[in-house]
């Protein structure tokens, strides 16, 4: 049988009032990216024929995030069934039997933990069973707020009862609605159009299409999927739980790929963090978005990296900060309380103590002394500092950009460099030291006299 083509419908119109946030719920981040972006990432390998995201009014930031998926606005929000009806209008003419889309996969934008393999399994099982509807089921520790899956004597799915409408015997059921479902495209429009809102909330429940399908004599089924992947996020506490689950997943993947995490539970990743084999990560390290670390590098404790590239066998930290645009070649050493931003450090550069390197180019094998600062901002514009190869920058140096230090040059400690330094030159830019023999004793004597 040829591969069926499916359309993904993602429901993301909820404002997330329980999050107590001005930001749409699906834009809250998990592992460095909006939760809806995780779901889109899980869908991508399955190459849906179309992806339609249902959003609420004034959710332009969601629309920008989900590009190239098509967005449709549900206004006013009248429940999940109405949201799917709104999406199906966009797909009109493309659904089987007239069109090329054989099934619709209904998802929720607040389920960032879903894996590609799980979605593929749901679709494959619906096709195998030739069911009009296949619903995801789960067995969470607390089934309380979830709709119950009511099975018939033959084990087939009879109906879904929302928690608010469930009778006592139905509330005792622990096999509950996981939310996502696959629907045969030939029946999707008719099933959704048959929904009513005669329920406790006065909304169109998508789950009611199961009972409608039963009355029409159409096949229905339920498949048990991992509860940890199906959990939705409605509160800040649930957001924290999802973050912990995602971090556990990312840590496991890193270690499986050959990365050593000395204390895994203290290391936090972004979903796009890339660590090569034999990278060593010490405790209490945070990887923000956009970080790549080369083979054999060491990331020492209490370091924070974001938007940075770290070369092979480099050593970062402890207590280092790499900000966006930091590009470190192989065997670079960045030590404690050193910050690097928008700067390229070539192979073998060392900046081991208490320095700021921003908007700069630093040549290979250069040594940056403790307390060095590239003064890159004049209050209006950023300027660049260029330091050549094999340069020695003495401690407590301020390099006032734009400025260039040539290959092999020395800059004396305590200097404020405001002009270019030629190759192999020694630059000294500080007040001359003056010694006055005996003056200290005279000062002490005079002060004692004043205090007697």
Secondary structure, 3 states (H helix, E strand, C coil): CCCCCEEEEEEECCCCHHHCCCCCHHHCEECCEEHHHHHHHHHHCCCCCEEEEEECCCCHHHHHHHCCCEEEECCCCCCHHHHHHHHHHHCCCCECCCCCECEEEEEECCCCCCCHHHHHHHHHHHHHHCCCEEEEEECCCCCCCCCEEEECCCCCEEEEECHHHCCHHHHCCCCEEEEEEEEEHHHHHHHHHCCCCCCCCCCCCHHHHHHHHHHCCCCEEEEECCHHHHCCCCCHHHHHHHHHHHHHHHHHHHHHCCCEECCHHHCECCCCCEECCCCEECCCCEECCCCEECCCCEECCCCEECCCEECCCCEECCCCEECCCCEECCCCEEEECCEEEEEEECCCCEEEECCEEEEEEECCCCEECCCCEEECECCCCECCEEECCCCEECCCCEEECCEEECCCCEECCCCEECCCECCCCEECCCCCCCCCCCHHHHHHHHHHHHHC
